[in-house]
Amino acid sequence: MACAITSGYALDCKDVVGGVKNIYVTELANVTSVGTNASGFVTGITMVSTKKFYKYALMPKGANTYTENIQTDPANGTVAYEPTISVVFSKLDQNSAYLFELIIKNRTAIIVEMKDGSYFLCGKENGMESSGGTAASGQAMNDFQGYTLTFMGMEKTFSPEVDSSIISGLL
């Protein structure tokens, strides 16, 4: 059988924290290959010469999220994975608007850095695309003013975890 279940799942220590710390973005076309080990863990990312991932620092208490929706159709026998990233950037200004317009118009590869120190590569095969967002300001002086951007993808597998030791070489 091609889909044999070969192991179970055990509860681990209660040492998990949630939250998205940063994202790293590049054009999907800049990624020439992704090296993985036998379990799918990303051990290397090769990029077009002089190209790199750019860090987008997120507000520590911002409403930043990362989810993977599992899309199945038993009638068709299909399974797909839909990574979704929603990130918040404070302050409306022209420089940020220009920067965000560039990534909104592109098909990107995005590495999500979690607050627990793990990293996940979203859009490995098909890329991540902007599915919407807002530029907004609340009414009161202490209300949020800034951008919310959402990116979605559709892949054959979950977004693979990335070895943290390769991150600095991608920037």
C-alpha positions as CSV (number, residue, x, y, z in Angstrom):
1,M,0.0,0.0,0.0
2,A,1.4,3.4,-1.0
3,C,0.0,5.3,2.0
4,A,0.9,2.9,4.8
5,I,0.7,4.4,8.3
6,T,4.1,3.5,9.9
7,S,4.0,5.2,13.3
8,G,1.8,6.8,15.9
9,Y,1.9,10.2,17.6
10,A,2.8,10.8,21.2
11,L,2.2,13.8,23.4
12,D,5.4,15.9,23.8
13,C,6.4,18.3,26.6
14,K,4.3,21.4,27.1
15,D,7.0,23.8,25.8
16,V,5.2,25.2,22.8
17,V,4.5,28.9,22.2
18,G,2.4,30.3,19.5
19,G,2.9,33.4,17.3
20,V,4.7,34.6,14.2
21,K,7.8,36.7,14.9
22,N,9.0,37.6,11.4
23,I,8.6,36.8,7.7
24,Y,11.3,36.6,5.0
25,V,10.1,37.2,1.5
26,T,11.6,36.7,-2.0
27,E,10.2,36.3,-5.5
28,L,9.5,32.7,-6.2
29,A,11.6,32.9,-9.4
30,N,14.7,33.7,-7.2
31,V,14.6,30.2,-5.6
32,T,16.2,27.7,-8.0
33,S,16.1,24.6,-5.7
34,V,15.1,23.4,-2.3
35,G,17.1,20.6,-0.7
36,T,15.4,18.4,1.8
37,N,16.3,15.3,3.9
38,A,14.3,12.1,3.8
39,S,11.6,13.4,6.1
40,G,11.1,16.6,4.1
41,F,13.0,19.0,6.4
42,V,14.6,21.8,4.4
43,T,18.3,21.6,4.6
44,G,19.3,24.0,1.9
45,I,17.8,26.7,-0.5
46,T,19.7,27.6,-3.6
47,M,19.0,31.1,-5.0
48,V,19.7,33.0,-8.2
49,S,23.0,34.8,-7.9
50,T,22.8,38.1,-5.9
51,K,19.1,37.4,-4.9
52,K,18.1,36.9,-1.3
53,F,15.2,36.8,1.1
54,Y,14.3,40.1,2.8
55,K,13.3,40.2,6.4
56,Y,10.0,41.9,7.3
57,A,10.0,42.5,11.1
58,L,6.6,42.2,12.7
59,M,5.2,43.9,15.7
60,P,5.7,41.6,18.8
61,K,2.2,42.0,19.9
62,G,0.6,42.2,16.5
63,A,-2.2,40.0,15.2
64,N,0.1,38.0,12.9
65,T,-1.0,34.5,12.0
66,Y,0.1,31.5,10.0
67,T,-2.3,28.6,9.2
68,E,-2.4,25.7,6.8
69,N,-5.9,24.6,5.7
70,I,-6.1,21.1,4.5
71,Q,-8.3,20.8,1.4
72,T,-9.6,17.3,0.7
73,D,-12.1,15.9,-1.8
74,P,-12.8,12.2,-1.0
75,A,-14.9,11.9,-4.2
76,N,-11.9,12.9,-6.3
77,G,-9.3,11.4,-4.1
78,T,-7.4,14.7,-3.8
79,V,-5.6,16.5,-1.0
80,A,-4.0,20.0,-1.1
81,Y,-2.6,22.2,1.6
82,E,-3.4,25.9,1.7
83,P,-0.8,28.0,3.7
84,T,-2.2,31.4,4.7
85,I,-0.1,34.1,6.3
86,S,-1.7,37.3,7.7
87,V,0.7,40.0,8.9
88,V,0.3,43.5,10.4
89,F,2.6,46.5,9.9
90,S,2.1,49.7,11.8
91,K,2.2,53.2,10.3
92,L,0.8,54.3,6.9
93,D,3.5,55.9,4.8
94,Q,4.6,56.1,1.1
95,N,7.8,54.1,1.5
96,S,5.9,51.2,3.1
97,A,3.1,51.4,0.5
98,Y,5.6,51.1,-2.3
99,L,7.4,48.2,-0.7
100,F,4.1,46.3,0.0
101,E,2.8,47.0,-3.5
102,L,5.9,45.1,-4.9
103,I,5.3,42.0,-2.8
104,I,1.5,42.1,-3.4
105,K,2.1,42.1,-7.2
106,N,4.5,39.1,-7.1
107,R,4.4,35.4,-6.6
108,T,6.6,34.9,-3.6
109,A,8.3,32.3,-1.4
110,I,7.9,33.2,2.2
111,I,9.7,31.8,5.2
112,V,7.7,32.2,8.4
113,E,9.7,32.6,11.6
114,M,7.7,31.4,14.6
115,K,8.2,32.8,18.1
116,D,9.5,29.4,19.2
117,G,12.4,29.7,16.9
118,S,11.2,27.4,14.1
119,Y,10.9,28.3,10.5
120,F,8.6,27.1,7.7
121,L,8.9,27.6,3.9
122,C,5.5,28.6,2.4
123,G,5.0,28.5,-1.4
124,K,7.8,26.1,-2.1
125,E,6.4,24.8,-5.4
126,N,3.6,27.2,-6.4
127,G,4.4,30.3,-4.5
128,M,2.4,32.6,-2.2
129,E,0.2,35.3,-3.6
130,S,-1.6,38.2,-2.0
131,S,-5.2,37.4,-1.4
132,G,-6.1,40.8,0.1
133,G,-5.4,43.2,2.9
134,T,-6.1,46.7,4.2
135,A,-4.5,50.1,4.7
136,A,-6.5,51.5,7.6
137,S,-6.6,53.8,10.6
138,G,-9.0,53.7,13.5
139,Q,-10.8,56.6,15.0
140,A,-9.1,57.2,18.3
141,M,-5.5,58.4,18.7
142,N,-4.4,55.1,20.1
143,D,-6.2,52.9,17.5
144,F,-4.2,50.9,14.9
145,Q,-2.9,52.7,11.9
146,G,-1.1,50.6,9.2
147,Y,-1.3,47.7,6.8
148,T,-2.7,44.2,7.1
149,L,-1.5,41.8,4.3
150,T,-2.7,38.3,3.6
151,F,-0.9,35.7,1.5
152,M,-2.2,32.3,0.4
153,G,-0.8,29.4,-1.5
154,M,-1.8,25.9,-2.6
155,E,0.7,23.0,-2.3
156,K,0.9,19.2,-2.5
157,T,2.3,18.9,1.1
158,F,2.4,20.9,4.3
159,S,4.9,23.8,4.3
160,P,8.2,22.2,5.3
161,E,10.2,23.2,8.3
162,V,13.5,24.9,7.5
163,D,16.8,24.2,9.3
164,S,17.4,27.4,11.3
165,S,21.2,27.2,10.5
166,I,20.6,28.1,6.8
167,I,18.6,31.3,7.5
168,S,21.4,33.8,7.8
169,G,22.9,32.6,4.4
170,L,19.6,33.5,2.7
171,L,19.5,37.1,3.8
